Amino acid sequence: MPDRLLPVTRTELIRRLRRLGFDGPYSGGRHEFMLHDTRRLILPNPHRHDISPSLLTRLLKQAGVTRTDWDASA
């Protein structure tokens, strides 16, 4: 596995979060969200570009997902 996180598509982010036990995505106000137990993770809106490693790092931290778990979900 690479030492650094790589950019991912929004679809890949959702797929891997589902493997980690998240449900959704569900419609929210301006953004969709995913749920895991009592945790609610707001998803970035779809756009042309991949999700950058810096944004992915912040999302994983908010989701309570470790780097080991993220790598294992590939």
Beta strands, then each sheet from edge to edge (+ up, - down):
strand 1: 23-26
strand 2: 33-36
strand 3: 39-42
sheet 1: 1+ 2- 3+
end
